[in-house]
């Protein structure tokens, strides 16, 4: 499948961010350099770029949000919304990484 749209998060320290995203969220580093990284998330990819953090959030569908939440918390993520059952059927939580980017994880997968 040829990808067309990519989520992008900005960081002042891209290699450190790639390490955090790998240990906290289980993303797999595909390519990491000083100012750019590509992280695999299942069959999808998130790009990291150098710049001012804290832009729009990124939502990632996961199979086990409870275990994912615990892993992120143990790795140093700041939980901004505890695990919640949403009215649309998703179990979700939200957090910020060490540079202040917002991340959302849950079971909702748009069709």
KEMAR-824278 format. One record per atom (N, C-alpha, C, O): x, y, z; residue in three letters; residue number from 1; atom name. Coordinates in nm, 2 decimals, decimal comma, padded with zeros to 4 digits. Layout:
! KEMAR-824278
+--------+--------+--------+-----+-----+------+
!     px !     py !     pz ! res !   n ! atom !
+--------+--------+--------+-----+-----+------+
!      X !      Y !      Z ! ALA ! NUM !   CA !
...
+--------+--------+--------+-----+-----+------+
This chain:
! KEMAR-824278
+--------+--------+--------+-----+-----+------+
!     px !     py !     pz ! res !   n ! atom !
+--------+--------+--------+-----+-----+------+
!  00,08 ! -00,12 !  00,00 ! UNK !   1 !    N !
!  00,00 !  00,00 !  00,00 ! UNK !   1 !   CA !
!  00,09 !  00,12 !  00,00 ! UNK !   1 !    C !
!  00,18 !  00,13 !  00,08 ! UNK !   1 !    O !
!  00,06 !  00,22 ! -00,09 ! UNK !   2 !    N !
!  00,14 !  00,34 ! -00,10 ! UNK !   2 !   CA !
!  00,07 !  00,44 !  00,00 ! UNK !   2 !    C !
! -00,05 !  00,48 ! -00,02 ! UNK !   2 !    O !
!  00,15 !  00,49 !  00,09 ! UNK !   3 !    N !
!  00,10 !  00,59 !  00,19 ! UNK !   3 !   CA !
!  00,09 !  00,73 !  00,12 ! UNK !   3 !    C !
!  00,17 !  00,76 !  00,04 ! UNK !   3 !    O !
! -00,01 !  00,81 !  00,16 ! UNK !   4 !    N !
! -00,03 !  00,94 !  00,11 ! UNK !   4 !   CA !
! -00,02 !  01,05 !  00,22 ! UNK !   4 !    C !
!  00,03 !  01,16 !  00,20 ! UNK !   4 !    O !
! -00,08 !  01,02 !  00,34 ! UNK !   5 !    N !
! -00,09 !  01,11 !  00,45 ! UNK !   5 !   CA !
! -00,01 !  01,06 !  00,57 ! UNK !   5 !    C !
! -00,02 !  00,94 !  00,60 ! UNK !   5 !    O !
!  00,07 !  01,15 !  00,63 ! UNK !   6 !    N !
!  00,16 !  01,11 !  00,74 ! UNK !   6 !   CA !
!  00,14 !  01,21 !  00,85 ! UNK !   6 !    C !
!  00,13 !  01,33 !  00,84 ! UNK !   6 !    O !
!  00,12 !  01,15 !  00,97 ! UNK !   7 !    N !
!  00,12 !  01,24 !  01,09 ! UNK !   7 !   CA !
!  00,26 !  01,29 !  01,12 ! UNK !   7 !    C !
!  00,36 !  01,22 !  01,09 ! UNK !   7 !    O !
!  00,27 !  01,41 !  01,17 ! UNK !   8 !    N !
!  00,40 !  01,47 !  01,20 ! UNK !   8 !   CA !
!  00,40 !  01,53 !  01,34 ! UNK !   8 !    C !
!  00,31 !  01,60 !  01,37 ! UNK !   8 !    O !
!  00,50 !  01,50 !  01,41 ! UNK !   9 !    N !
!  00,52 !  01,57 !  01,54 ! UNK !   9 !   CA !
!  00,66 !  01,63 !  01,54 ! UNK !   9 !    C !
!  00,75 !  01,58 !  01,49 ! UNK !   9 !    O !
!  00,67 !  01,75 !  01,60 ! UNK !  10 !    N !
!  00,79 !  01,83 !  01,60 ! UNK !  10 !   CA !
!  00,86 !  01,82 !  01,74 ! UNK !  10 !    C !
!  00,80 !  01,81 !  01,85 ! UNK !  10 !    O !
!  00,99 !  01,81 !  01,74 ! UNK !  11 !    N !
!  01,07 !  01,79 !  01,86 ! UNK !  11 !   CA !
!  01,20 !  01,87 !  01,85 ! UNK !  11 !    C !
!  01,26 !  01,89 !  01,74 ! UNK !  11 !    O !
!  01,25 !  01,92 !  01,96 ! UNK !  12 !    N !
!  01,38 !  01,99 !  01,96 ! UNK !  12 !   CA !
!  01,49 !  01,89 !  01,95 ! UNK !  12 !    C !
!  01,60 !  01,92 !  01,90 ! UNK !  12 !    O !
!  01,47 !  01,77 !  02,01 ! UNK !  13 !    N !
!  01,57 !  01,66 !  02,01 ! UNK !  13 !   CA !
!  01,51 !  01,54 !  01,95 ! UNK !  13 !    C !
!  01,45 !  01,46 !  02,02 ! UNK !  13 !    O !
!  01,52 !  01,52 !  01,82 ! UNK !  14 !    N !
!  01,45 !  01,41 !  01,74 ! UNK !  14 !   CA !
!  01,50 !  01,28 !  01,79 ! UNK !  14 !    C !
!  01,42 !  01,19 !  01,81 ! UNK !  14 !    O !
!  01,63 !  01,25 !  01,80 ! UNK !  15 !    N !
!  01,68 !  01,12 !  01,84 ! UNK !  15 !   CA !
!  01,62 !  01,08 !  01,98 ! UNK !  15 !    C !
!  01,59 !  00,96 !  02,01 ! UNK !  15 !    O !
!  01,62 !  01,17 !  02,08 ! UNK !  16 !    N !
!  01,57 !  01,14 !  02,21 ! UNK !  16 !   CA !
!  01,42 !  01,12 !  02,20 ! UNK !  16 !    C !
!  01,37 !  01,03 !  02,27 ! UNK !  16 !    O !
!  01,35 !  01,19 !  02,12 ! UNK !  17 !    N !
!  01,21 !  01,16 !  02,10 ! UNK !  17 !   CA !
!  01,18 !  01,03 !  02,04 ! UNK !  17 !    C !
!  01,09 !  00,96 !  02,09 ! UNK !  17 !    O !
!  01,26 !  00,99 !  01,95 ! UNK !  18 !    N !
!  01,25 !  00,85 !  01,89 ! UNK !  18 !   CA !
!  01,27 !  00,75 !  01,99 ! UNK !  18 !    C !
!  01,20 !  00,65 !  02,00 ! UNK !  18 !    O !
!  01,37 !  00,76 !  02,08 ! UNK !  19 !    N !
!  01,39 !  00,67 !  02,19 ! UNK !  19 !   CA !
!  01,27 !  00,66 !  02,28 ! UNK !  19 !    C !
!  01,23 !  00,55 !  02,32 ! UNK !  19 !    O !
!  01,22 !  00,78 !  02,32 ! UNK !  20 !    N !
!  01,10 !  00,78 !  02,41 ! UNK !  20 !   CA !
!  00,98 !  00,72 !  02,35 ! UNK !  20 !    C !
!  00,92 !  00,63 !  02,41 ! UNK !  20 !    O !
!  00,95 !  00,75 !  02,22 ! UNK !  21 !    N !
!  00,83 !  00,69 !  02,16 ! UNK !  21 !   CA !
!  00,85 !  00,54 !  02,14 ! UNK !  21 !    C !
!  00,75 !  00,47 !  02,15 ! UNK !  21 !    O !
!  00,97 !  00,49 !  02,13 ! UNK !  22 !    N !
!  00,99 !  00,35 !  02,12 ! UNK !  22 !   CA !
!  00,97 !  00,28 !  02,25 ! UNK !  22 !    C !
!  00,90 !  00,18 !  02,26 ! UNK !  22 !    O !
!  01,02 !  00,34 !  02,36 ! UNK !  23 !    N !
!  01,01 !  00,28 !  02,49 ! UNK !  23 !   CA !
!  00,87 !  00,30 !  02,55 ! UNK !  23 !    C !
!  00,82 !  00,21 !  02,62 ! UNK !  23 !    O !
!  00,81 !  00,41 !  02,53 ! UNK !  24 !    N !
!  00,68 !  00,44 !  02,59 ! UNK !  24 !   CA !
!  00,57 !  00,38 !  02,52 ! UNK !  24 !    C !
!  00,47 !  00,33 !  02,58 ! UNK !  24 !    O !
!  00,57 !  00,39 !  02,39 ! UNK !  25 !    N !
!  00,45 !  00,36 !  02,31 ! UNK !  25 !   CA !
!  00,47 !  00,24 !  02,22 ! UNK !  25 !    C !
!  00,38 !  00,19 !  02,16 ! UNK !  25 !    O !
!  00,59 !  00,19 !  02,21 ! UNK !  26 !    N !
!  00,62 !  00,07 !  02,13 ! UNK !  26 !   CA !
!  00,63 !  00,10 !  01,98 ! UNK !  26 !    C !
!  00,63 !  00,00 !  01,90 ! UNK !  26 !    O !
!  00,65 !  00,22 !  01,94 ! UNK !  27 !    N !
!  00,68 !  00,26 !  01,80 ! UNK !  27 !   CA !
!  00,81 !  00,20 !  01,76 ! UNK !  27 !    C !
!  00,90 !  00,19 !  01,84 ! UNK !  27 !    O !
!  00,83 !  00,16 !  01,63 ! UNK !  28 !    N !
!  00,95 !  00,10 !  01,59 ! UNK !  28 !   CA !
!  01,03 !  00,20 !  01,50 ! UNK !  28 !    C !
!  00,98 !  00,25 !  01,40 ! UNK !  28 !    O !
!  01,15 !  00,24 !  01,54 ! UNK !  29 !    N !
!  01,23 !  00,33 !  01,46 ! UNK !  29 !   CA !
!  01,26 !  00,27 !  01,32 ! UNK !  29 !    C !
!  01,31 !  00,16 !  01,31 ! UNK !  29 !    O !
!  01,23 !  00,35 !  01,22 ! UNK !  30 !    N !
!  01,26 !  00,30 !  01,08 ! UNK !  30 !   CA !
!  01,38 !  00,37 !  01,03 ! UNK !  30 !    C !
!  01,47 !  00,31 !  00,97 ! UNK !  30 !    O !
!  01,39 !  00,50 !  01,05 ! UNK !  31 !    N !
!  01,50 !  00,58 !  01,02 ! UNK !  31 !   CA !
!  01,51 !  00,70 !  01,12 ! UNK !  31 !    C !
!  01,41 !  00,76 !  01,15 ! UNK !  31 !    O !
!  01,63 !  00,72 !  01,17 ! UNK !  32 !    N !
!  01,65 !  00,83 !  01,27 ! UNK !  32 !   CA !
!  01,78 !  00,90 !  01,24 ! UNK !  32 !    C !
!  01,88 !  00,84 !  01,22 ! UNK !  32 !    O !
!  01,76 !  01,03 !  01,23 ! UNK !  33 !    N !
!  01,88 !  01,12 !  01,21 ! UNK !  33 !   CA !
!  01,87 !  01,23 !  01,31 ! UNK !  33 !    C !
!  01,78 !  01,23 !  01,39 ! UNK !  33 !    O !
!  01,96 !  01,33 !  01,30 ! UNK !  34 !    N !
!  01,96 !  01,44 !  01,40 ! UNK !  34 !   CA !
!  01,83 !  01,52 !  01,39 ! UNK !  34 !    C !
!  01,79 !  01,57 !  01,50 ! UNK !  34 !    O !
!  01,78 !  01,54 !  01,27 ! UNK !  35 !    N !
!  01,66 !  01,63 !  01,26 ! UNK !  35 !   CA !
!  01,54 !  01,57 !  01,20 ! UNK !  35 !    C !
!  01,44 !  01,64 !  01,16 ! UNK !  35 !    O !
!  01,54 !  01,44 !  01,18 ! UNK !  36 !    N !
!  01,43 !  01,37 !  01,11 ! UNK !  36 !   CA !
!  01,42 !  01,22 !  01,16 ! UNK !  36 !    C !
!  01,53 !  01,16 !  01,17 ! UNK !  36 !    O !
!  01,30 !  01,17 !  01,18 ! UNK !  37 !    N !
!  01,29 !  01,03 !  01,21 ! UNK !  37 !   CA !
!  01,16 !  00,98 !  01,15 ! UNK !  37 !    C !
!  01,06 !  01,06 !  01,13 ! UNK !  37 !    O !
!  01,15 !  00,85 !  01,12 ! UNK !  38 !    N !
!  01,03 !  00,79 !  01,08 ! UNK !  38 !   CA !
!  01,01 !  00,67 !  01,17 ! UNK !  38 !    C !
!  01,10 !  00,59 !  01,19 ! UNK !  38 !    O !
!  00,89 !  00,67 !  01,23 ! UNK !  39 !    N !
!  00,86 !  00,56 !  01,33 ! UNK !  39 !   CA !
!  00,74 !  00,48 !  01,28 ! UNK !  39 !    C !
!  00,64 !  00,54 !  01,23 ! UNK !  39 !    O !
!  00,76 !  00,35 !  01,28 ! UNK !  40 !    N !
!  00,65 !  00,26 !  01,23 ! UNK !  40 !   CA !
!  00,56 !  00,23 !  01,35 ! UNK !  40 !    C !
!  00,60 !  00,21 !  01,46 ! UNK !  40 !    O !
!  00,43 !  00,24 !  01,31 ! UNK !  41 !    N !
!  00,32 !  00,21 !  01,41 ! UNK !  41 !   CA !
!  00,23 !  00,11 !  01,34 ! UNK !  41 !    C !
!  00,14 !  00,15 !  01,26 ! UNK !  41 !    O !
!  00,25 ! -00,02 !  01,36 ! UNK !  42 !    N !
!  00,18 ! -00,12 !  01,28 ! UNK !  42 !   CA !
!  00,21 ! -00,10 !  01,13 ! UNK !  42 !    C !
!  00,33 ! -00,10 !  01,10 ! UNK !  42 !    O !
!  00,11 ! -00,09 !  01,05 ! UNK !  43 !    N !
!  00,13 ! -00,07 !  00,90 ! UNK !  43 !   CA !
!  00,14 !  00,08 !  00,87 ! UNK !  43 !    C !
!  00,15 !  00,11 !  00,75 ! UNK !  43 !    O !
!  00,14 !  00,17 !  00,97 ! UNK !  44 !    N !
!  00,15 !  00,31 !  00,94 ! UNK !  44 !   CA !
!  00,28 !  00,37 !  00,98 ! UNK !  44 !    C !
!  00,36 !  00,30 !  01,05 ! UNK !  44 !    O !
!  00,30 !  00,50 !  00,95 ! UNK !  45 !    N !
!  00,42 !  00,57 !  00,99 ! UNK !  45 !   CA !
!  00,39 !  00,71 !  01,04 ! UNK !  45 !    C !
!  00,30 !  00,78 !  00,99 ! UNK !  45 !    O !
!  00,47 !  00,75 !  01,14 ! UNK !  46 !    N !
!  00,47 !  00,88 !  01,20 ! UNK !  46 !   CA !
!  00,60 !  00,94 !  01,17 ! UNK !  46 !    C !
!  00,70 !  00,88 !  01,20 ! UNK !  46 !    O !
!  00,61 !  01,06 !  01,12 ! UNK !  47 !    N !
!  00,73 !  01,13 !  01,10 ! UNK !  47 !   CA !
!  00,76 !  01,23 !  01,21 ! UNK !  47 !    C !
!  00,67 !  01,30 !  01,26 ! UNK !  47 !    O !
!  00,88 !  01,24 !  01,25 ! UNK !  48 !    N !
!  00,93 !  01,34 !  01,35 ! UNK !  48 !   CA !
!  01,02 !  01,44 !  01,28 ! UNK !  48 !    C !
!  01,11 !  01,40 !  01,21 ! UNK !  48 !    O !
!  01,00 !  01,56 !  01,31 ! UNK !  49 !    N !
!  01,08 !  01,67 !  01,25 ! UNK !  49 !   CA !
!  01,13 !  01,76 !  01,36 ! UNK !  49 !    C !
!  01,07 !  01,77 !  01,47 ! UNK !  49 !    O !
!  01,24 !  01,83 !  01,33 ! UNK !  50 !    N !
!  01,30 !  01,92 !  01,42 ! UNK !  50 !   CA !
!  01,21 !  02,05 !  01,42 ! UNK !  50 !    C !
!  01,18 !  02,10 !  01,31 ! UNK !  50 !    O !
!  01,19 !  02,10 !  01,53 ! UNK !  51 !    N !
!  01,11 !  02,23 !  01,54 ! UNK !  51 !   CA !
!  01,04 !  02,24 !  01,68 ! UNK !  51 !    C !
!  01,07 !  02,17 !  01,77 ! UNK !  51 !    O !
!  00,96 !  02,34 !  01,69 ! UNK !  52 !    N !
!  00,89 !  02,37 !  01,82 ! UNK !  52 !   CA !
!  00,78 !  02,27 !  01,85 ! UNK !  52 !    C !
!  00,69 !  02,25 !  01,77 ! UNK !  52 !    O !
!  00,79 !  02,20 !  01,96 ! UNK !  53 !    N !
!  00,69 !  02,10 !  01,99 ! UNK !  53 !   CA !
!  00,56 !  02,16 !  02,04 ! UNK !  53 !    C !
!  00,55 !  02,28 !  02,06 ! UNK !  53 !    O !
!  00,46 !  02,07 !  02,05 ! UNK !  54 !    N !
!  00,33 !  02,11 !  02,11 ! UNK !  54 !   CA !
!  00,22 !  02,14 !  02,01 ! UNK !  54 !    C !
!  00,12 !  02,21 !  02,05 ! UNK !  54 !    O !
!  00,24 !  02,10 !  01,89 ! UNK !  55 !    N !
!  00,13 !  02,13 !  01,79 ! UNK !  55 !   CA !
!  00,01 !  02,03 !  01,81 ! UNK !  55 !    C !
! -00,01 !  01,99 !  01,92 ! UNK !  55 !    O !
! -00,06 !  02,01 !  01,70 ! UNK !  56 !    N !
! -00,18 !  01,92 !  01,71 ! UNK !  56 !   CA !
! -00,14 !  01,78 !  01,77 ! UNK !  56 !    C !
! -00,03 !  01,74 !  01,75 ! UNK !  56 !    O !
! -00,24 !  01,72 !  01,83 ! UNK !  57 !    N !
! -00,22 !  01,59 !  01,88 ! UNK !  57 !   CA !
! -00,23 !  01,48 !  01,78 ! UNK !  57 !    C !
! -00,28 !  01,50 !  01,66 ! UNK !  57 !    O !
! -00,19 !  01,36 !  01,81 ! UNK !  58 !    N !
! -00,19 !  01,24 !  01,72 ! UNK !  58 !   CA !
! -00,27 !  01,13 !  01,79 ! UNK !  58 !    C !
! -00,24 !  01,10 !  01,91 ! UNK !  58 !    O !
! -00,36 !  01,07 !  01,72 ! UNK !  59 !    N !
! -00,44 !  00,96 !  01,78 ! UNK !  59 !   CA !
! -00,39 !  00,83 !  01,71 ! UNK !  59 !    C !
! -00,37 !  00,82 !  01,59 ! UNK !  59 !    O !
! -00,36 !  00,73 !  01,80 ! UNK !  60 !    N !
! -00,32 !  00,60 !  01,75 ! UNK !  60 !   CA !
! -00,41 !  00,49 !  01,81 ! UNK !  60 !    C !
! -00,43 !  00,49 !  01,93 ! UNK !  60 !    O !
! -00,46 !  00,41 !  01,73 ! UNK !  61 !    N !
! -00,55 !  00,30 !  01,77 ! UNK !  61 !   CA !
! -00,46 !  00,18 !  01,82 ! UNK !  61 !    C !
! -00,36 !  00,15 !  01,76 ! UNK !  61 !    O !
! -00,49 !  00,13 !  01,94 ! UNK !  62 !    N !
! -00,42 !  00,02 !  02,00 ! UNK !  62 !   CA !
! -00,52 ! -00,08 !  02,05 ! UNK !  62 !    C !
! -00,64 ! -00,06 !  02,07 ! UNK !  62 !    O !
! -00,47 ! -00,21 !  02,06 ! UNK !  63 !    N !
! -00,56 ! -00,32 !  02,10 ! UNK !  63 !   CA !
! -00,58 ! -00,32 !  02,25 ! UNK !  63 !    C !
! -00,69 ! -00,36 !  02,29 ! UNK !  63 !    O !
! -00,48 ! -00,29 !  02,33 ! UNK !  64 !    N !
! -00,50 ! -00,30 !  02,47 ! UNK !  64 !   CA !
! -00,46 ! -00,16 !  02,54 ! UNK !  64 !    C !
! -00,34 ! -00,15 !  02,58 ! UNK !  64 !    O !
! -00,55 ! -00,07 !  02,55 ! UNK !  65 !    N !
! -00,52 !  00,06 !  02,60 ! UNK !  65 !   CA !
! -00,47 !  00,06 !  02,74 ! UNK !  65 !    C !
! -00,39 !  00,15 !  02,79 ! UNK !  65 !    O !
! -00,52 ! -00,03 !  02,82 ! UNK !  66 !    N !
! -00,48 ! -00,04 !  02,96 ! UNK !  66 !   CA !
! -00,33 ! -00,07 !  02,98 ! UNK !  66 !    C !
! -00,26 !  00,00 !  03,05 ! UNK !  66 !    O !
! -00,28 ! -00,17 !  02,91 ! UNK !  67 !    N !
! -00,14 ! -00,21 !  02,91 ! UNK !  67 !   CA !
! -00,06 ! -00,09 !  02,85 ! UNK !  67 !    C !
!  00,05 ! -00,06 !  02,89 ! UNK !  67 !    O !
! -00,11 ! -00,03 !  02,74 ! UNK !  68 !    N !
! -00,04 !  00,07 !  02,67 ! UNK !  68 !   CA !
! -00,02 !  00,19 !  02,76 ! UNK !  68 !    C !
!  00,08 !  00,25 !  02,77 ! UNK !  68 !    O !
! -00,13 !  00,23 !  02,84 ! UNK !  69 !    N !
! -00,13 !  00,34 !  02,93 ! UNK !  69 !   CA !
! -00,02 !  00,31 !  03,04 ! UNK !  69 !    C !
!  00,06 !  00,40 !  03,07 ! UNK !  69 !    O !
! -00,02 !  00,19 !  03,09 ! UNK !  70 !    N !
!  00,08 !  00,16 !  03,20 ! UNK !  70 !   CA !
!  00,22 !  00,17 !  03,15 ! UNK !  70 !    C !
!  00,31 !  00,22 !  03,22 ! UNK !  70 !    O !
!  00,25 !  00,12 !  03,02 ! UNK !  71 !    N !
!  00,38 !  00,13 !  02,96 ! UNK !  71 !   CA !
!  00,42 !  00,28 !  02,95 ! UNK !  71 !    C !
!  00,53 !  00,32 !  02,98 ! UNK !  71 !    O !
!  00,33 !  00,36 !  02,89 ! UNK !  72 !    N !
!  00,36 !  00,50 !  02,87 ! UNK !  72 !   CA !
!  00,39 !  00,57 !  03,00 ! UNK !  72 !    C !
!  00,49 !  00,65 !  03,01 ! UNK !  72 !    O !
!  00,31 !  00,55 !  03,10 ! UNK !  73 !    N !
!  00,33 !  00,61 !  03,24 ! UNK !  73 !   CA !
!  00,47 !  00,57 !  03,29 ! UNK !  73 !    C !
!  00,54 !  00,65 !  03,35 ! UNK !  73 !    O !
!  00,50 !  00,44 !  03,28 ! UNK !  74 !    N !
!  00,63 !  00,39 !  03,34 ! UNK !  74 !   CA !
!  00,75 !  00,46 !  03,26 ! UNK !  74 !    C !
!  00,85 !  00,47 !  03,32 ! UNK !  74 !    O !
!  00,73 !  00,49 !  03,14 ! UNK !  75 !    N !
!  00,84 !  00,55 !  03,06 ! UNK !  75 !   CA !
!  00,85 !  00,70 !  03,08 ! UNK !  75 !    C !
!  00,94 !  00,76 !  03,03 ! UNK !  75 !    O !
!  00,75 !  00,76 !  03,15 ! UNK !  76 !    N !
!  00,76 !  00,90 !  03,18 ! UNK !  76 !   CA !
!  00,66 !  00,99 !  03,11 ! UNK !  76 !    C !
!  00,67 !  01,11 !  03,12 ! UNK !  76 !    O !
!  00,57 !  00,93 !  03,04 ! UNK !  77 !    N !
!  00,46 !  01,02 !  02,98 ! UNK !  77 !   CA !
!  00,38 !  01,08 !  03,09 ! UNK !  77 !    C !
!  00,36 !  01,02 !  03,20 ! UNK !  77 !    O !
!  00,33 !  01,20 !  03,06 ! UNK !  78 !    N !
!  00,24 !  01,27 !  03,16 ! UNK !  78 !   CA !
!  00,10 !  01,25 !  03,11 ! UNK !  78 !    C !
!  00,06 !  01,29 !  03,00 ! UNK !  78 !    O !
!  00,02 !  01,18 !  03,19 ! UNK !  79 !    N !
! -00,12 !  01,14 !  03,16 ! UNK !  79 !   CA !
! -00,20 !  01,26 !  03,17 ! UNK !  79 !    C !
! -00,21 !  01,32 !  03,28 ! UNK !  79 !    O !
! -00,27 !  01,30 !  03,06 ! UNK !  80 !    N !
! -00,36 !  01,42 !  03,07 ! UNK !  80 !   CA !
! -00,51 !  01,38 !  03,07 ! UNK !  80 !    C !
! -00,59 !  01,47 !  03,10 ! UNK !  80 !    O !
! -00,54 !  01,26 !  03,03 ! UNK !  81 !    N !
! -00,68 !  01,21 !  03,05 ! UNK !  81 !   CA !
! -00,66 !  01,06 !  03,08 ! UNK !  81 !    C !
! -00,61 !  00,98 !  03,00 ! UNK !  81 !    O !
! -00,71 !  01,02 !  03,20 ! UNK !  82 !    N !
! -00,70 !  00,88 !  03,24 ! UNK !  82 !   CA !
! -00,79 !  00,80 !  03,15 ! UNK !  82 !    C !
! -00,87 !  00,85 !  03,07 ! UNK !  82 !    O !
! -00,77 !  00,67 !  03,16 ! UNK !  83 !    N !
! -00,85 !  00,57 !  03,08 ! UNK !  83 !   CA !
! -01,00 !  00,60 !  03,09 ! UNK !  83 !    C !
! -01,05 !  00,61 !  03,20 ! UNK !  83 !    O !
! -01,07 !  00,61 !  02,98 ! UNK !  84 !    N !
! -01,21 !  00,65 !  02,98 ! UNK !  84 !   CA !
! -01,28 !  00,57 !  02,88 ! UNK !  84 !    C !
! -01,23 !  00,55 !  02,77 ! UNK !  84 !    O !
! -01,40 !  00,53 !  02,91 ! UNK !  85 !    N !
! -01,49 !  00,46 !  02,81 ! UNK !  85 !   CA !
! -01,57 !  00,58 !  02,74 ! UNK !  85 !    C !
! -01,64 !  00,65 !  02,81 ! UNK !  85 !    O !
! -01,55 !  00,59 !  02,61 ! UNK !  86 !    N !
! -01,61 !  00,69 !  02,54 ! UNK !  86 !   CA !
! -01,75 !  00,65 !  02,49 ! UNK !  86 !    C !
! -01,78 !  00,53 !  02,48 ! UNK !  86 !    O !
! -01,85 !  00,74 !  02,47 ! UNK !  87 !    N !
! -01,98 !  00,70 !  02,43 ! UNK !  87 !   CA !
! -01,98 !  00,64 !  02,29 ! UNK !  87 !    C !
! -02,08 !  00,57 !  02,25 ! UNK !  87 !    O !
! -01,88 !  00,66 !  02,21 ! UNK !  88 !    N !
! -01,87 !  00,59 !  02,08 ! UNK !  88 !   CA !
! -01,81 !  00,46 !  02,08 ! UNK !  88 !    C !
! -01,78 !  00,40 !  01,97 ! UNK !  88 !    O !
! -01,79 !  00,40 !  02,20 ! UNK !  89 !    N !
! -01,74 !  00,26 !  02,21 ! UNK !  89 !   CA !
! -01,59 !  00,24 !  02,23 ! UNK !  89 !    C !
! -01,55 !  00,13 !  02,23 ! UNK !  89 !    O !
! -01,51 !  00,35 !  02,24 ! UNK !  90 !    N !
! -01,37 !  00,34 !  02,25 ! UNK !  90 !   CA !
! -01,33 !  00,35 !  02,39 ! UNK !  90 !    C !
! -01,38 !  00,43 !  02,47 ! UNK !  90 !    O !
! -01,22 !  00,28 !  02,43 ! UNK !  91 !    N !
! -01,16 !  00,30 !  02,56 ! UNK !  91 !   CA !
! -01,03 !  00,37 !  02,53 ! UNK !  91 !    C !
! -00,95 !  00,33 !  02,45 ! UNK !  91 !    O !
! -01,01 !  00,49 !  02,59 ! UNK !  92 !    N !
! -00,90 !  00,58 !  02,55 ! UNK !  92 !   CA !
! -00,83 !  00,65 !  02,67 ! UNK !  92 !    C !
! -00,88 !  00,65 !  02,78 ! UNK !  92 !    O !
! -00,71 !  00,69 !  02,64 ! UNK !  93 !    N !
! -00,64 !  00,78 !  02,73 ! UNK !  93 !   CA !
! -00,56 !  00,88 !  02,65 ! UNK !  93 !    C !
! -00,54 !  00,86 !  02,53 ! UNK !  93 !    O !
! -00,51 !  00,99 !  02,72 ! UNK !  94 !    N !
! -00,43 !  01,09 !  02,65 ! UNK !  94 !   CA !
! -00,31 !  01,12 !  02,74 ! UNK !  94 !    C !
! -00,32 !  01,11 !  02,86 ! UNK !  94 !    O !
! -00,20 !  01,16 !  02,67 ! UNK !  95 !    N !
! -00,08 !  01,19 !  02,75 ! UNK !  95 !   CA !
!  00,00 !  01,29 !  02,67 ! UNK !  95 !    C !
! -00,02 !  01,32 !  02,55 ! UNK !  95 !    O !
!  00,11 !  01,35 !  02,73 ! UNK !  96 !    N !
!  00,20 !  01,43 !  02,67 ! UNK !  96 !   CA !
!  00,34 !  01,37 !  02,68 ! UNK !  96 !    C !
!  00,37 !  01,31 !  02,79 ! UNK !  96 !    O !
!  00,42 !  01,38 !  02,58 ! UNK !  97 !    N !
!  00,56 !  01,33 !  02,58 ! UNK !  97 !   CA !
!  00,64 !  01,43 !  02,65 ! UNK !  97 !    C !
!  00,60 !  01,54 !  02,69 ! UNK !  97 !    O !
!  00,77 !  01,40 !  02,68 ! UNK !  98 !    N !
!  00,86 !  01,50 !  02,75 ! UNK !  98 !   CA !
!  00,87 !  01,64 !  02,69 ! UNK !  98 !    C !
!  00,91 !  01,73 !  02,76 ! UNK !  98 !    O !
!  00,85 !  01,65 !  02,56 ! UNK !  99 !    N !
!  00,86 !  01,78 !  02,50 ! UNK !  99 !   CA !
!  00,72 !  01,85 !  02,48 ! UNK !  99 !    C !
!  00,72 !  01,96 !  02,43 ! UNK !  99 !    O !
!  00,61 !  01,79 !  02,53 ! UNK ! 100 !    N !
!  00,48 !  01,86 !  02,53 ! UNK ! 100 !   CA !
!  00,39 !  01,83 !  02,42 ! UNK ! 100 !    C !
!  00,28 !  01,89 !  02,41 ! UNK ! 100 !    O !
!  00,42 !  01,73 !  02,33 ! UNK ! 101 !    N !
!  00,33 !  01,69 !  02,23 ! UNK ! 101 !   CA !
!  00,22 !  01,61 !  02,28 ! UNK ! 101 !    C !
!  00,25 !  01,52 !  02,37 ! UNK ! 101 !    O !
!  00,10 !  01,63 !  02,24 ! UNK ! 102 !    N !
! -00,02 !  01,55 !  02,28 ! UNK ! 102 !   CA !
! -00,03 !  01,42 !  02,20 ! UNK ! 102 !    C !
! -00,03 !  01,43 !  02,08 ! UNK ! 102 !    O !
! -00,06 !  01,31 !  02,27 ! UNK ! 103 !    N !
! -00,08 !  01,18 !  02,21 ! UNK ! 103 !   CA !
! -00,21 !  01,12 !  02,27 ! UNK ! 103 !    C !
! -00,24 !  01,13 !  02,39 ! UNK ! 103 !    O !
! -00,29 !  01,06 !  02,18 ! UNK ! 104 !    N !
! -00,42 !  01,00 !  02,22 ! UNK ! 104 !   CA !
! -00,42 !  00,86 !  02,18 ! UNK ! 104 !    C !
! -00,38 !  00,83 !  02,06 ! UNK ! 104 !    O !
! -00,45 !  00,76 !  02,26 ! UNK ! 105 !    N !
! -00,45 !  00,62 !  02,23 ! UNK ! 105 !   CA !
! -00,59 !  00,56 !  02,27 ! UNK ! 105 !    C !
! -00,64 !  00,59 !  02,38 ! UNK ! 105 !    O !
! -00,64 !  00,48 !  02,19 ! UNK ! 106 !    N !
! -00,77 !  00,41 !  02,22 ! UNK ! 106 !   CA !
! -00,80 !  00,30 !  02,12 ! UNK ! 106 !    C !
! -00,72 !  00,27 !  02,03 ! UNK ! 106 !    O !
! -00,91 !  00,24 !  02,14 ! UNK ! 107 !    N !
! -00,95 !  00,13 !  02,06 ! UNK ! 107 !   CA !
! -01,03 !  00,17 !  01,94 ! UNK ! 107 !    C !
! -01,06 !  00,08 !  01,85 ! UNK ! 107 !    O !
! -01,07 !  00,29 !  01,92 ! UNK ! 108 !    N !
! -01,15 !  00,34 !  01,81 ! UNK ! 108 !   CA !
! -01,07 !  00,33 !  01,68 ! UNK ! 108 !    C !
! -00,96 !  00,38 !  01,67 ! UNK ! 108 !    O !
! -01,12 !  00,26 !  01,58 ! UNK ! 109 !    N !
! -01,06 !  00,25 !  01,45 ! UNK ! 109 !   CA !
! -01,16 !  00,29 !  01,34 ! UNK ! 109 !    C !
! -01,25 !  00,21 !  01,31 ! UNK ! 109 !    O !
! -01,15 !  00,41 !  01,28 ! UNK ! 110 !    N !
! -01,25 !  00,45 !  01,18 ! UNK ! 110 !   CA !
! -01,25 !  00,35 !  01,06 ! UNK ! 110 !    C !
! -01,14 !  00,30 !  01,03 ! UNK ! 110 !    O !
! -01,36 !  00,33 !  01,01 ! UNK ! 111 !    N !
! -01,36 !  00,23 !  00,89 ! UNK ! 111 !   CA !
! -01,35 !  00,31 !  00,76 ! UNK ! 111 !    C !
! -01,35 !  00,24 !  00,66 ! UNK ! 111 !    O !
+--------+--------+--------+-----+-----+------+
